[in-house]
């Protein structure tokens, strides 16, 4: 199941010595490998430092019985829709949070800081701080509420970010921007 509270702890280990980095910068690769004997190998590797750790989990005494495993599988099937809803809610929350942090980082970057007026910078920073405070105060909000809050933040910040990029609209390269689909007229077929 997707939420840790619904799973069974098989073992744990720590990956230590990772230097402090801005949010979203650490890259940790986690791999799970189950062999034919049911032995689980879990490996974690920090791509920036090369530090790694691993754990081997065997089917020792005191683990789940076949009946308990069957019960858990049935619960997973029974709550699949609920789990999907919880996953989508977390993704919407993370999307809002990441967008707010990306905007904050963008307005403080060297290339942008000189181009943006202090009023526009304050508007973006205030809107981002308000969104982050909203997240903290509304942890139980629905996916739709998180998405609405992100649209509200985009409505405030996108006109400013578009202005910075020369007024090219949402595809100007700001956070969350995507390139426009090419038109057939743009291709030289000769």
Secondary structure, 3 states (H helix, E strand, C coil): CCCHHHCCCCCCCCCCCCCCCCCCCCCEEEEEEECCCCCEEEEEEECCCCCEEEEEECCCCCCCCHHHHHHHHHHHHHCHHHHHHHHHHHHHHHHHHHHHHHHHHHHHCHHHHCCCCHHHHHHHHHHHHHHHHHHHHCCCCCHHHHHHHHHHHHHHHHHHHHHHCCCCHHHHCCCCCCCCCCCHHHCCCC
